Amino acid sequence: MTEVTLTDRYIDATVRSVPERQRAALSAELRSSIADQIEARVEGGADPAEAERAVLTALGAPDRLAAEYADRPA
């Protein structure tokens, strides 16, 4: 069984409120961006779990991020 990560939950929460036609692209873009940011923090000496939490916190609330991608008010 595959473990569901904080990143998975964050992405799911974000894409669920954007139009369906945008979900796959947004999910891929977010996953790549989040992974790059986590990797950079880990390379700088951060614990992977702490790096993941920090990156997701910095991105902000999933509904706000979704609103930005959908070009609508939060």
C-alpha positions as CSV (number, residue, x, y, z in Angstrom):
1,M,0.0,0.0,0.0
2,T,1.3,3.4,-0.9
3,E,1.7,6.0,1.9
4,V,-0.2,9.2,1.4
5,T,2.1,12.1,2.1
6,L,1.4,15.6,3.3
7,T,2.3,16.7,-0.2
8,D,-0.4,14.3,-1.6
9,R,-3.0,15.7,0.7
10,Y,-2.0,19.3,0.0
11,I,-2.2,18.8,-3.8
12,D,-5.6,17.0,-3.5
13,A,-7.0,19.8,-1.4
14,T,-5.8,22.3,-3.9
15,V,-6.9,20.7,-7.1
16,R,-10.4,19.7,-5.9
17,S,-11.6,23.3,-6.2
18,V,-10.2,24.1,-9.6
19,P,-12.0,23.3,-12.9
20,E,-11.6,19.6,-13.8
21,R,-9.8,20.5,-17.0
22,Q,-7.0,22.2,-15.0
23,R,-6.5,19.5,-12.4
24,A,-3.9,17.2,-14.0
25,A,-1.7,20.1,-15.1
26,L,-1.9,21.9,-11.8
27,S,-1.2,18.6,-9.9
28,A,1.9,17.9,-12.0
29,E,3.1,21.5,-11.7
30,L,2.6,21.6,-7.9
31,R,4.2,18.2,-7.4
32,S,7.3,19.2,-9.3
33,S,7.6,22.6,-7.6
34,I,7.1,21.2,-4.1
35,A,9.6,18.4,-4.8
36,D,12.2,20.9,-6.0
37,Q,11.7,23.1,-3.0
38,I,11.9,20.2,-0.6
39,E,15.1,18.9,-2.3
40,A,16.7,22.4,-2.0
41,R,16.0,22.5,1.7
42,V,17.2,19.0,2.3
43,E,20.4,19.7,0.4
44,G,20.8,22.7,2.8
45,G,20.7,20.3,5.8
46,A,17.0,20.2,6.7
47,D,15.2,17.1,7.8
48,P,13.0,15.8,4.9
49,A,9.8,15.8,6.9
50,E,10.5,19.3,8.3
51,A,11.4,20.5,4.8
52,E,8.1,19.2,3.4
53,R,6.1,20.9,6.2
54,A,8.0,24.2,5.7
55,V,7.4,24.2,1.9
56,L,3.7,23.4,2.2
57,T,3.3,26.1,4.9
58,A,5.0,28.6,2.7
59,L,2.6,27.9,-0.1
60,G,-0.3,28.8,2.1
61,A,-3.8,27.6,2.2
62,P,-4.8,25.2,-0.6
63,D,-8.0,27.0,-1.4
64,R,-6.2,30.3,-1.8
65,L,-3.6,28.7,-4.1
66,A,-6.4,27.1,-6.1
67,A,-8.1,30.5,-6.5
68,E,-4.9,32.0,-7.9
69,Y,-4.6,29.2,-10.4
70,A,-8.3,29.5,-11.3
71,D,-8.1,33.3,-11.6
72,R,-10.9,33.9,-9.1
73,P,-11.0,35.6,-5.8
74,A,-10.1,33.5,-2.7
